[in-house]
Amino acid sequence: MARGRWYTRSTAARWTLGTLAGAAALALPSLALAHLERPSYWPDPAPDTSVNPPAGGEVPETRGLGSAVKGTGPGEVLVVCEGKNGTASLKLLKNSLRRATKKGFYIRPSQSKYKLTEKKANRLKRINRALAKQCEYTSIQEAVFDAGNNDRVVIMPGRYPETKSRQQPLNDPRCDPSLLQEDASGDLTPSYEYQVTCPNDQNLIYVQGREVVGKPPSPPLENRHGIPAQELGRCVRCNLQIEGSGARPTDVIIDGAKGYSSKSPEAKPGELVKDVIIRADRADGFVVRNLTTRGAIEHGIYIEETDGYRIERTKMFWAADYGNLSFTSDHGLYKNCDSFGAGDAALYPGAAPDTGAQATDFYPDAPRVNTVVKKCDMRGSALGYSGSMGNAVRITDNHVYGNTAGISSDTLSAGGHPGFPADGSQIDNNLIYSNNLDLYREDAPIDILVSVPIGAGIVYAGMNDARVHDNWIFDNWRMGAFLIAVPDTLVSGGGAEGEITPGISCPNATQNLLSTSCNNQFFNNHMGQAPEGFEFPKKLDQFGAPHSVSPSGPMPNGTDFWWDEFVTNTANCWFDNIGPDGTQASVTGPGGPGEPPAVLPADCATSVGPGDAVKTAYLVDCSDGPDEETGPLDCDWWRPPAQPGSAAAARKQGRTTRAAARWERSAEAEAVRDRLVELGYGE
């Protein structure tokens, strides 16, 4: 093996053996470390039959807008509008329909424009006129407060700043500190009762799904399967659907900010007012569709401890943390959505249920996918997608582009996220491209909240049993896909949140405390090329993300696949992938272009990490975060990579290859290898 070719990016020479030992022998990149959550539990996956129809147990179906005026289906319809008898909303709708029929509109930028037919426009006009006659609310929150099980809140066109909610105090003395609870590490967090009692302390719109009946367990239960019976009340707003009645998702804007730079729905806000735009809490069977959330201090749409939810035909703009965060929630579906402007991730299903390869009997139908992200654009953010402890999530048929890095799932945040070690995720049939956005520069359009490498398509840090296949991964100027081990001692927060799932995929985990990065397969991916007929979305240029000039022809990644080869990692394999010229031989990785096609282990049964001191030191250096070091052996994740194939990229490659080869022969490298053996990570 031509070992120097592995090091297509810089490696760390300045770390001494003492530094390595002081960092618990290894350190991993500070990727998407999530914010504080209350101690959360996965809901019972069975449907709640106390509600008719039952709530949860599956992804809820969408009720068509026409049924809201026909009176069909369960529940009441509560209509929110602007202007007396909805006059302002109807005027906005008229203008929107004119544009939708003549010029068309985008549900998401990677699609072609959708034009509304005159027939559909007239039908939508009739429905909204009927809704206007039913309108009794100008506030979405007031309508939600009045809603019950099976009800629907229909929002007519308009911008809804929810003035009364904005005026509610942050850290409301009614709840703070009396209703704070300790998490597993002893930090204080708002409890479920806090959210119910002070619903607009943090949230512009709060959806309380269940009654408050008791206090949470203290300390939190180790077993996170099932919301504790002592605090699990009956459904009060299960099977709730919140929807916009306009032609376009941007016809209804739920707005948590002010001081926008223009009147465009995508305009950058000047001041953020509330942490969360819509928060659905223990709200089984929740549906939100055909609207836009905009301008949140933390999250656009936040779903917690909910069984059964659907986010559809929805846009989520300018949330400083996540466009969407779903947490410890089951039977979820994101479909036809668009999100950008997040300092962490556009979409984030975190701490997804343990329904994958290591599932317990709490999930009798496991293994199964618990959350699907489908036909969404994740763009213009630090990360397009992220999910700490993202067990059994499927990401399929999406476009992920123009981010600092495209997709990241990890076990680094186990201190606040139950489900360690994460397993069973799937990434398939996506287009993952041009994730080269530099958000570390002084004039960056978004404040980045995480440390991720510029120019990466996929970053998997500590995942098990993942399947990455049939994707088109191209024009990511640093790396198509990373696979990185996370030793158990380095899990953030002092250890895993709740019980560690039995049935660990790494067979030697109990011996050397390495529970992650085993049994991952990367196959049938198209690397460095786009599908026939592909065109770059215009929104790729929104924040100036570098990309290839023409979408035709090869668009290579800096390197297609990179694995840290951490010792004792088993059953990781890469096979049947196609490179830029349509052959397996052009896939890049260890050995480099032109070397044999099996540049990473292709045999899943025999693959094991042989250990690599240079890569270990490289990750240690990168774990220190952005710095000013610019030498050939310093981590350069925080600086924009040169375009693959350019003279600058070739010069960089030559410098780092030579420097890495020299360092590998050094006494420092030998000391690192010896230290790994001492710690039980090698022989």
BAMI-527509 format. One record per residue: residue in one letter; x, y, z of N, C-alpha, C in turn. Coordinates in pm, whole numbers, plus 50000, padded with zeros to 5 digits. Example, Ala and Ser with C-alpha at 12.3 -4.5 7.8 and 13.67 -1.06 7.14 Angstrom:
<recs>
A513194943150780512304955050780513204967050780/S512854977550708513674989450714512905000350787/
</recs>
This chain:
<recs>
M500854987950000500005000050000500885012550000/A500565021849913501305034549908500805043650019/R501365041750140500755047550259500695062850255/G501675069250195501655083850195500435089550128/R499865082050036498695086949963497445087750050/W497465080650163496325082050255496125096650296/Y497205103650313497115116250384496845127650288/T495675127250232495295137350137495005150550206/R494885150450337494725162650415495805162650523/S495985173850590497125175450678497075166250799/T498245163550854498355155250974499045163151083/A498995157951206499445165751320500825161351365/A501805170351352503135167251402503395173551537/R502645183951570503015191651688502525185451819/W501705174951810501195168751932502215158751986/T502565160352111503515151252174502795139552236/L503565129752279502975118352349502275122852476/G502855132652545502205137452666500845143552637/T500755150952528499465156552490498475145552461/L498915135452390498035124352356497505117652482/A498385115052578497945108552701497025117652781/G497335130652780496505139952855495115141352800/A494935137752676493605138252613492935124652616/A493185117052721492625103552736493045094652622/A494285096852579494935088852475494515092752335/L493305096852317492815100552184491865112052200/A491765119952097490725130152095490105129951959/L488855133351953488135132951827487645146751791/P487375149151665486935162351623485705167051698/S485685179751732484525185251802483445188051700/L482725177751666481685178851564480425184451627/A479265179451587478005185451626477645181951770/L478155189551864477815187452004476555195352036/A475495188152071474185194452079474025202252208/H472965210252213472675218652327471985210552436/L471745217052549471175210452666469725206552643/E469385194452684468005189552678467595184752816/R466285184652842465835178052965466055163052948/P466185155553056466305141053043465075135552970/S465305129652854464205125852766464125110752751/Y462905106252719462605092052710461915089152577/W462195077352523461515073452401460075069452432/P459105074552356457705071352385457395056752352/D456335051752412455835038352381455515037852231/P456075028352156455855028152012454475023051970/A453715017652065452375012652033451395024352026/P450345023451944449365034251937448625035852069/D448295048352100447505051452219446035050352182/T445385039652226443995036952187442985044352274/S443455052152370442515060352446441975071752362/V442635074152247442195084252152441595077052032/N440535082551975439895076651858439855086851744/P440595084351634441435072751607442685072651695/P443335061151710444505060151797445605069951755/A446375074351853447475083651829448795076151834/G449675078651738450985072451736450945058351680/G452085051551693452205038051640452595037651494/E452515048951425452885050051284452975064751247/V453525067351130453545081051079452105085351051/P451655096751103450265100951079450025104650934/E448815102350888448415106450754448045121250754/T448195127550638447795141550622446335142250584/R445605151150649444215153550611444175164750508/G443505162350396443455172050288442765184950328/L443205196050268442665209050305441165209950276/G440715203650168439285204350136438395198950245/S438865188750318438025183050425437845192650541/A438695203050550438555212750658437285221050643/V436785222550521435545230250502434355221250477/K434615208550446433505199150425433005193250556/G433805194550662433395189150791433605174250803/T434395168350715434645154050722435845151150810/G435865139350868436975135450953436745139551097/P437595134251186437425137051329437895150951366/G437415155951478437925168351533437315180951477/E437625191951543437165205151504438235212251420/V437785222251344438695230251262438735244451319/L439915249051356440105262451409440905270451306/V440345281451259440925288851148441555301851200/V442775304551154443515316651188443685324851060/C443465337851069443575346150949444045360050984/E444365367850881444715381950896443595390650842/G443285401450913442245410750869440855406250911/K439935415550913438565412450949437965402850848/N437425391650900436845381150816437845375950712/G439125376850747440145371350660440415379450535/T440015392150530440165400050408441625401650367/A442515404150464443925405650431444525392550380/S444115381550441444605368550397444145365350255/L442875368550225442355365750091443055374249985/K443405386450021444145394949927445525389149899/L446205384550005447505378249987447395365649902/L446325357949926446135345749848445935348949700/K445155359349671444905363049532446215366049460/N447105373649525448385376849463449255364349447/S449205355549545449995343349539449505334249427/L448195333049411447645324449306447995329849167/R447995342949154448355348849025449785345048989/R450675345949086452075342549059452245327549039/A451525319649118451685305049110451195299448977/T450215305948917449695301048788450505306348670/K451035318448683451765324448570453255321348572/K453885322648687455335321048696455755308048763/G454885302348844455235290348917456055293449042/F456395282949116457145284749239457875271749271/Y458825272849366459605261349408459115256549545/I458855243649557458705237849690460085236849753/R461065232349673462465232149716463335235349595/P464455242049615465215247649503465775237449404/S465985225049446466565215249355465565209849255/Q464285212949273463255208449181463005218849073/S462295214548971461805224048872460645232048932/K460365243548873459245251548919457935243948902/Y457055246048998455735239948992454715250748960/K453945248748853452905258348816451535252848854/L450775261348917449425257648957448475259348838/T447635249448811446645250748704445525260148748/E444825265748652443695274548684442635267048764/K442445254348732441455246348804441815244948951/K443085241948977443515240549116443505253949188/A443855264549116443845277849177442425281849217/N441465279249132440075282649163439555274549281/R439965261849287439545253449400440125258849530/L441395262649527442035267949647441395281149689/K440975288949592440295301649622438965298949692/R438205289149642436915285849704437095280749847/I438105272249865438345266950000438685278150097/N439545287550055439945298350145438795308050173/R437935310150077436765318650105435875312250211/A435745299050203434955292050305435665292350441/L436975291050439437735291650564437615305450629/A437625315850545437525329450600436235331350679/K435175324850636433895325850708433965318850844/Q434875309050857435025301850982436055308251074/C436775318251025437925323451098437495330351228/E438095326151340437825332251470439095336451543/Y440245334651479441515337251548442435345651460/T443205354151524444315360951457445655356151512/S445625347851615446815342251677446805327051665/I447895321651613448015307051603448055300851741/Q448805306951834448905301351968447555300652037/E446735310752021445405310452084444565299152027/A444675296751898443945285651837444455272351890/V445765271051905446325258651959445875256452102/F445865267052181445385265652319443955260152323/D443115264152229441715259852227441515246252160/A442565241152096442435228452024442505216652120/G441945205352075441995192852151442435181452062/N442255169352108442625157652030441895157651896/N442615153951790442085152451654441745165651585/D441995176851649441625189751589442665194251486/R442255204651411443115210351308443155225451324/V444365230951311444535245451308444955249051166/V444045255951095444305259950957444645274750956/I445795278150896446305291850897446225297450756/M445455308050739445345314450608446575323250581/P446825326850455448045334350420448255346650506/G449535348750540449905360350621451215357850693/R451725368550753452905367450839452425368650983/Y452785358651064452265357751200453415359251300/P453595371351355454665373451453454285369251594/E452985366151616452525361651747452965371251857/T452425383351849452855394351936452735391052084/K451635384852123451435381752265452485371852315/S452795361852234453815352052273455185358752287/R455485367952196456765374852201456935382652331/Q455845387452383455905395952502456075388252632/Q455945374952626456055367152749457515366652793/P457755367052924459135368252973459955355552952/L461235357352924462185346352923462605343653067/N462795330953101463075326953240461975332153333/D460765329153292459575333653363459635329553511/P459485339153604459575335753747458485326153794/R457425324453715456425314253752457015300253746/C458035298453662458585285053640460065283853676/D460785294653670462225294553692462525300853828/P463095293153923463715279953906462855268253954/S461625270653995460875260254066460605247953980/L460505249653848460175238353762461355233753676/L462545237553716463725231953652463995218053708/Q464605209453627464985196353673466425193453635/E467055184653710468435181053681468495170453573/D469455172153481469705161253388470715151653450/A471155141753372472015131353428473345136753478/S473795148053422475075153753465474915164153575/G473665166653618473425176253725473085190253678/D473105192753547472735205953496471225207853505/L470795220153524469375223153536468775226253399/T467635220353371466945222253244465455223953269/P464745230953180463285232253195462595218653180/S461745215253273461005202653270459805203753177/Y459145192453155457905192453076456875201553142/E456765200853273455805209353344456155224053326/Y457445227153320457895240953293457305245753161/Q457455237553055456965241452923455455243352923/V454735234652993453265235552997452815247853075/T453475250553186453075261753273453455275253213/C454625275753150455105288053087455345285352938/P454285283152862454435278052725455145287552630/N455095300452659455725310052567456935316852627/D457495310552730458785315052783459845313452674/Q459975301452620460955298552516460345297752377/N459055295052369458415291152244457445301652192/L457515304352062456525313052000455165306151998/I455165293251962453945285151963454275272052032/Y453515268652135453735256352210452545247152198/V452825234452164451795224152153452015214252266/Q451165215152367451195205652478450385193352438/G451055181852429450355169852385449645162352494/R450185162552617449615154552726449505162652855/E448625157852942448455164053072449725162753157/V449875171853252450885170453355450245163453474/V450805152253516450215144753627451175142553743/G452455144253722453415141953830454775147453796/K455645146953893457005152153876457885141753807/P458895146253735459815136753670460675129653773/P461135117553742462015110353834463305118053857/S463765117653981465025124254015465835114854103/P466985110654056467615113753927466885107053812/P467205110853688466545104753573466775089553570/L465795082453517465925067953505467025064353406/E467775053853435468765048953341468075042953218/N466985036053238466255029953127465375040653063/R465685044552940464965055252873463855050052780/H463515037452792462445031752709461105034052777/G460375043852727459055046952781459095058952873/I458205068752849458085080352937457605075353073/P458255079253183457895073853315456405075453345/A455805064753395454365064653421453945075653517/Q454855079353610454485089253711454245103153652/E454725105553529454495118753468453835118053331/L453325106453295452705104753164451195106653175/G450735118453136449305121453142448575117053016/R447275118653017446455114852901446645124852788/C446305120652667446385129452551445405141052564/V445885153152537444995164752531445055171652395/R446165169752323446285175152187447015165252097/C446635152852102447205142952011446465143551878/N447125138951774446565139351638446195153551594/L446995163251635446775177151595447485179851463/Q446805186551372447405190551245447395205751235/I448585211551207448725225851185449155227751040/E448405235750963448685236750819448385250650766/G449125254450664448815266650592447855263850478/S447025273650444446015271750340446385278450208/G447625283450197448025290350075448465280949966/A448805286949852449315279049740450745274449765/R451525282849834452955280249856453245279450005/P454275272150046454635272150188454965286050241/T455505294750157455855308150203454655317550212/D453455312750177452265321150195451925322950343/V452335313450426452145314550571453535314450635/I453915325650696455205326750762454965328950911/I455465319550991455405320951136456755326151180/D456775338251232457995346251238458435349051381/G459645344651414460185347151547461265357651551/A461325366351451462395376251445461855389551394/K462745399151378462385412251324463635418551263/G463435430051198464555437151138465155430151018/Y464285425350929464765418050812465405427350709/S466335421650633467075429550534466245432750411/S465165425450388464275428050275462925421450303/K462005422450207460695416350224460645401850174/S461735396950122461795383150075461605373450191/P460895362450170460755352350277462105346850324/E463135347550238464445342250274465375352850330/A464875365050351465725375950398466295372850536/K467515377550559468165375250687467585384250794/P467255378550913466705386751020467775394951090/G467335406151149468265414351225468305410751371/E467155406351428467085403151570466155391251590/L466645381151663465855369351695465215371151833/V463955367151845463185370351965462945358152054/K462535346951995462195335052073463095323252036/D463295314252132464155302652109463595293452001/V462305290552006461675280651920460445286651855/I460215283651727459005288551660457815279651692/I457895266851663456835257251697457455245951777/R456955243651896457415232351976456245223052004/A456375210451959455365200151983455945190352084/D455315189252200455875182152315454945170852356/R455405158352342454595146652373453275146952297/A453335152152175452125154552094452005143751988/D451665131652029451595120351937450665123151820/G451085118851700450265120751582450285134951527/F451375142251548451445156451512451815158151364/V451115167251297451385170451156451535185551141/V452595189751072452735203751033453055203950884/R452335212450809452545212250664452205225750600/N452845228250487452545239450398452685252950466/L453785254950535454055267850598455555269750612/T455935281550658457345285050677457565289950818/T458595284650884459035290451010460315298250983/R460465309351054461595318151021462065325451146/G463405325551166464015334251266463885329251409/A464675319151448464635313851585466015314651649/I466045317551777467305317551851467885303451854/E467015293351857467485279551855466905271951735/H465615268251740465065258851642463775264051578/G463615260551450462375264251382461215255651427/I461325242451414460315233051459460995222951550/Y460465221251670461085212751772460035202551817/I460375189851801459455179051837460165170051937/E459555168052054460215160452160459265150052218/E459815138052244459105127052310457735124752246/T457715124452115456465123252039456505110551956/D455415102951958455285090951876454345093851760/G454895094651641454115097551521454115112351489/Y454905116351388454885130351345455245131151199/R454795141851135455035144150993455295158950971/I456425162050905456755175750865456805175550713/E455855182250650455665180450506455415193850438/R456045195350321455845207450240456075220050325/T457165219450398457455229750498458855235350477/K458995248350498460285255150489460685260150627/M461985259050657462505263150787463755271450763/F463645284650785464715293950752465255300750878/W466565302950877467235311550973466955307851120/A467155295251153467185291151294468655290151334/A469035296951439470445298051473471065284551509/D470275275251563470765261651589470325252251477/Y469055248051480468525238351385467245243451319/G467155241451187465875244251123464785235651182/N465125223051206464245214051278465075205751375/L464535203551493465085193951588463955184651631/S464105171751603463235161951667464105153851760/F463595150751879464415144951984463625134052054/T464265122452069463625110852132462195109052082/S462025109251952460695108151892460685097051788/D459555090251775459435078051695458425080051582/H458495071151482457565071051369457455085051307/G458605090151261458665103651205458925103751056/L458415114150990458635115950847458825130750815/Y459955133950749460165146950687460005144650537/K459195152650472458975150650329458725163950259/N459405165750145459225177950065459475190450148/C460635190950212460935202450296462185209550246/D462405221350298463515229950255463995237650377/S465305237050404465815243650523467215249250496/F467465261550546468785267650535468975277850645/G470225282450660470525293350753470735288850896/A471105276050918471285270751053472765270951092/G473035275151214474405275151264474895261451301/D473975251951318474345238051340473875229851221/A472605225451218472145217051109470775221451060/A470575220350929469275223550872468205214250927/L468515201250935467595191350994468375182851094/Y467715179451205468415172251312467475162851387/P467345150451344466645140451428467635134351527/G467665139451649468625135051748468065124651843/A468945116351897468565106051994467365098051944/A467425094151818466335086151762466265072651833/P465095066351836464905054151915465825042651874/D466045033751968466895021851948466145010951873/T465775013751750465025003751673465894996651569/G467224998751575468114993051475468614979251513/A469864976651477470434963251494470564959251640/Q470604968951731470794965951873469514968051954/A468354967051888467084969851955466784959652064/T466044964152165465574955352272464134951452245/D463564943252335462184938752315461154949752340/F461594961852376460674973152383460094976252246/Y460834972252141460394974252003460184960551938/P459004954851953458764941151904458884939651753/D458744950751678458834949951532460214953551480/A461184955251569462544958751527463264946451470/P464274948651385464794961851346463894968751245/R463774981851259463004989951165463545004151166/V463335011051056463615025351049462555032751130/N462975042051213462005049651293461745063551240/T462645068851157462515082351105463005082550961/V462245089050873462625090150732462705104950694/V463825108650633463995122050577464035120250426/K463025125650356462845122350214462455134650134/K463095136250020462785146949926462865160649990/C463945162850062464175175950124465475181950071/D465545195350070466765202650042467345207350174/M468575202850205469285206950325470495214750278/R470515227750299471455236450229471845248450313/G472915255150272473285268050328473335268550478/S473955258450542474075257750687475435252050723/A475745251750853476985245050893476945230450851/L475835223950878475595210150836474225209350770/G474135201550664472815199550606471955190950696/Y472555179950743471865170650832472795166950945/S472255165751065473015160451177472085152551266/G472655143551345471835135551434472695127851532/S473015133951646473745126751749472885115351803/M473465103651813472755091451852471565089151760/G471795091151629470725089951530470485075451490/N469905067551578469655053451552468585051451445/A468875042751349467865037651254467105048751183/V467795059451146467215070051064467585067450918/R466625069150830466895067650687466845081350620/I467915084750548468025097250473468025093450326/T466965096550253466835091250118466225101450022/D466755101749901466185109549792466165124549822/N467235129349885467355143549918468485149949838/H468505163349839469645171049790470285177949911/V471585175449930472335181150042473515188849983/Y473485202149990474445209949913474685223649975/G475855229149944476165242849982476315245050130/N476595234350208476855235450351478365235050376/T478775237550499480165235350534480505220550522/A479655212050578479725197550557478285192750536/G478135181650464476795177650422476005170250528/I476425158150565475705149650659476655145350769/S476215146250894477015141451006476125134351106/S476445121851135475845114951249476975110451339/D476735110951470477855108551561477375103151695/T478345098451774478105094451912478815103752009/L479225115451962480005124452045479185131052155/S477865131652139477025138952234476205129652322/A476735117952352475965108352431475645113552570/G476395123652619476125129052751474735135052763/G474125139252656472765144652663471785137352576/H472245126652509471425119852410471395104852439/P470275099452480470225084952501470355077452370/G470795064752380470875056352262472265052052223/F473245054052313474615050052283474765034952289/P475505028952193476105034952074475115035351959/A475205045551877474245047351767474455036651660/D473375032051602473505021851498472335022551401/G472525016151287471425013251196470995024451104/S471785035051090471365045851000471555041650855/Q470775048050767470865045350624470935058550547/I471865059350453471955070750363471915065050222/D470845067450149470735061250016470015070349917/N470455069449793469795076149680469695091249695/N470685097249759470745111749774471765117649677/L471655130649653472685138449587473345147149693/I474645144849716475385151649822476565158649755/Y476505171849744477465178549656477785192849700/S478975197149662479415211249677479255216349819/N479565207849916479515212250056480875218150092/N481085230550047482375237450057482235251350118/L481165253750192480875267150243481765270550362/D482505281350352483395285850460482615294950555/L482265289650671481585297650772482515301650886/Y483805299350867484785303450968485365317250938/R485075322650823485625335650787484905346650865/E485555358050878485035368850961483695374250911/D483495374550780482265380150725481255369250689/A481305357950758480405346850727478945350950744/P478065346450655476655350150663475895343250777/I476495332850834475865325150941476895323151051/D476445324251176477335321551289477395306551312/I478535300551282478675286051295478825282251442/L478105271851484478075267651623478815254551647/V479285248151541479945235251553481255235651475/S482145226551509483415225651437483365213751342/V483195216551216483115206051115484075209451001/P484585199350932485535202050824484885208150701/I485445219050651484945224850526485205214950413/G484175212450333484375204550213484115189750227/A483315185450326483045171250348481605167850311/G481425156750241480075152250207479395145350323/I480055135250383479525127550496480605126550602/V480245128850728481145126850841480445117550939/Y480945105350950480395095651044481415093651156/A481105098651273482005097651388481375088551492/G481805075951490481335066751592480005060351562/M479715056851438478455050251402478685035351381/N477665027451408477685013051383476595009151285/D476844998351212475794991951130475165001551029/A475905011550985475365020950886475465015050746/R474525019150661474555015150521474475027750436/V475545030550362475635042350277475745037350134/H474685038950056474675032449925473825040049824/D474185038249698473425043449584473245058549588/N474225065449645474225080049645475105085449533/W474855097949498475745105549410476455115749498/I477755113649518478545121949609479655128449528/F479565141649508480495148149415480745162649454/D481885167749409482235181949420482375186449565/N482665177249656483005180749794484535181149799/W485115192949815486505195049780487495189349880/R487055185049996487965178550090487775163450090/M486535158750111486325144550127484875140950093/G484715129650025483365124750001482735119450127/A483455110550200482905104550322484025101150419/F483875105750545484755102150655484095091150738/L484905081950790484475072750896485495073651007/I485065077551127485965080551239485495072951362/A486405066751433486075059851558485945069851673/V485135066451771484995074451892485135065152013/P486305064052072486455055852192485485060252302/D484995050752379483955053552478484385064152579/T485675064652611486155074252711486045088552665/L485795090752535485745104252483484335109152456/V483335101052490481965105452471481715117552561/S481125128152503480965140652577479975139152690/G480105147752790479175147752901479525137553008/G480695131552999481125122453103480625108353088/G480035104952975479555091452954478205091352888/A477715079452861476445078052791475275082352878/E474265087952816473025091852883472125079552889/G471835074853009471015062853022471815050252997/E471125039152993471785026252976472395024952836/I473525018252831474125015052701473375003152644/T473015004052519472244993452455473064980652447/P472484969352484473224956652472473354952552326/G474154942252302474324937452166475254946152085/I476334950852146477254960152083477874954051958/S477994961951853478464956951724479964954251720/C480734961251801482174958951804482474947751903/P482954936251860483044924651947483984926252066/N484984934952055485934936652164485634948952249/A484404953652245484074966252311484324965852461/T483944955152528484104954752673485574953952713/Q486414948952623487834947552653488564960852641/N488294968152532489074980252510488254992952504/L487014992152551486155003952559486015011052426/L485805003252323485585008752190484305002852134/S483195010152150481875004952114481405009551978/T482205017451909481675023951789482535021551666/S481945025051552482595024751421482895010551373/C481905001851387482014988251337480814984951247/N481054975951152480004970451066479314981150982/N480084990250926479565000450835479914996850692/Q478954998550602479164994850463478865006650371/F479795009150277479655019550176479695012650039/F478595012749966478575005149842477635011349738/N477925008449613477105012849499476955027949491/N477905035349544477855049949536478575054749411/H478075065649355478715072349242479515083949298/M480825083149288481715092849350482315102049242/G482245115049265482865124549174482135126549044/Q480875122749038480085124848917478625127048954/A477915134348869476495137448890475655129048795/P474385126748829473515119348737473265127248609/E472925120348505472665126648376471535136948388/G471745148548329470735159148331470775167948454/F471705165548546471795173448668472155187948638/E471535197148712471895211248708472015216448851/F472995225048873473135230949006471925239849038/P471315238349156470265247849196470835261949208/K470055271849170470525285649181470855289449324/K470165283349420470395286649561471755281849611/L472455273749532473805269849570474715282049583/D474405292549507475215304749511474745314849616/Q473745311049696473165320449792474215326449885/F475115318149939476145322950030477555321549971/G477615319249840478905318749774479695306049798/A479025294849819479745282249837480495278649709/P481795276349715482545272749594482035259549536/H482035258649404481615246349337482165246149196/S482065234849131482515233648993481725243148905/V482335247148794481675256548705480555249948628/S480815238148576479835231348492479385218448559/P478075215548557477585203048616477795190948528/S478335192848409478595181448322480045176948336/G480285164248316481635158948328481965155748473/P483165150448497483575146948633483625159048725/M483205157048848483305167148953483855160249077/P485165157749079485745149249184485645155349323/N485555146449421485765150349560487265151549584/G487655158449692489075159049725489635144949736/T489025136749816489245122349822487865116149845/D487605104749785486255099149795485955093449933/F486845084849985486585078150113487825079150202/W487585081350331488665081950430488215074650554/W489085065850605488815058250728490015059850818/D489805061750948490945063751037491655050751072/E491135039251027491785026251049492005023451197/F491125028351281491375026751425491415011951461/V492375008351543492614994251573491394987951639/T491104975951601489994967251646488654971051586/N488544981951510487294984251437487124973051334/T485974966751333485764955051248484614957051151/A484664949351043483564947650947483174960550876/N484084970150865483844981850782484334978950641/C483504981850542483904978150406483314987750303/W484014988550190483694997450080483764989149951/F482674988049880482704979449762481704984149657/D482014980949532481154983849417480834998649403/N481735007349446481575021649425482215025549292/I481665035649226482105040049093482695054049104/G483845056149042484525068949047484175078248933/P484885089348921484535099848824484515095248678/D485355085448642485365081248503484445069348477/G483605065848575482665054948557483225041248590/T484425040848648485015028048684485335027748834/Q485475015648888485865014349028487305019049049/A488135017948945489545021548959489755036348986/S488775044748953488945059148972488425064049107/V487945054949191487575058749327488835061949405/T488855073049477490065077249548489955074449697/G491115072149756491205068949897492615064249925/P492835054750017494185049650040494705043149913/G495885046949876496435042449749496275052849641/G495265061549652495125072649559494625068649423/P494355078249336493865075249202494895067149123/G494405057749044495285049648963495765036949032/E495565036049166495935023949239494805013649223/P494975001449271493914991349259492584996349315/P491474991649261490174997149301489794994649446/A490294983949507489954981149646490794989949738/V490585003149730491395012449806491045012349953/L489925006649989489555004050127489094989550132/P489064983450250488694969250257487334966650193/A487294957050103486054953650034485364941550095/D486084933650173485524921650233485064924850375/C483754925650393483194929550524483554919350632/A483674906750593483894896150692485274896650754/T486254901650680487634901250730488204914950764/S487444925550738487974939050758488184942050906/V489364947250939489654951651075490654963151066/G490504973051154491424984251153492814980151199/P493824981951114495184977951153495874988151242/G495295000051256495925010551334496785019451247/D496735032551273497505042051194497825054051282/A499085055351321499485065851413499325079651353/V499575081051222499475094151159498045099051162/K497105090151131495705094251133495245097551275/T495725089851372495375092851511495855106751550/A497095109851516497625123051547496885133951471/Y496505130851349495735140151266494425143951334/L493705133951384492425136651449492615143851582/V493685140651652493985147951775494165162751745/D494915165751640495145179651603493845186651566/C493025179851488491755185851446490805187751563/S490945179451668490045180551783490215193751856/D491335200551832491605213151901490795224651844/G490095222151733489255232451674490035242051588/P489355252151533490005261751443491175268851511/D492275269851441493435277151492494135284051376/E495235290551406495965298451307497145290851246/E497345278251286498475270651234498275267851085/T499315269851007499185268450861500265259650800/G501015252550879502075244150825501525231950753/P502385224850678501915213550598501395201950682/L501715201450812501245190550897500175194850995/D499675206850983498635211751073497255208951014/C496295206351102494925203751056494375216050984/D493885213850865493395225150785491895224250760/W491185217150845489725215750826489025229350820/W489605239150885488925251950902489235261750790/R490055257450694490395265850580489835259550453/P489345267550360488755261850237489775253650160/P489425241450122490335233450039490355238449896/A491455235849828491555239249686490685229649604/Q490255234249489489435225749403490255213849355/P489705201749367490425189949319490825191449172/G492045187349142492555188349006493285201248976/S493205210949066493875223749044495355222549082/A496155232249035497575232449069497765234149220/A496905242249283497015244449427496765231549503/A495785223749459495505211049524496665201349508/A497275201249391498425192349367499605196149456/R499855209349470500965213649555500705209749701/K499485211849745499125208149882499295193249904/Q498815185349809498935170949818500395166649831/G501245172349749502655168749754503295172049887/R503015184049940503605188150068503175178950181/T501885176250189501385168350301501795153750290/T501845148550169502275134650151503715132750199/R504585141850158505985140750199506145142750349/A505415152650404505525155350547504975143750630/A503875137750584503295126450656504225114450657/A504865112050543505795100750535506975102750630/R507485115150638508585117950730508135116050875/W506945121350907506475120451046506245105951087/E505765097650998505475083751031506745076251072/R507905080751023509175074351058509805080451183/S509145090251243509735097651353509565090351486/A510355094851587510235089351722508875092551782/E508345104251747507035108051801505955098451752/A506015094851626505035085351573505165071851641/E506385067551665506595054751733506045055351875/A506205066851942505675068452077504155067752078/V503525073651977502065072951967501625058451951/R502305050851865501945036851846502125028951976/D503195031552048503425024652175502335028052275/R501945040752276500925045052373499585038452343/L499265036952217498025030052179498025015652229/V499165009152219499274995352269499084995152420/E499695004552491499565005252636498115006652679/L497355014052601495955016752635495015005652588/G495564995352530494724984052489494104985652353/Y494574995252272494014997552139494864991552029/G495804983052062496624976951958497444965652017/E498324960351936499174949151980500644952751962/
</recs>
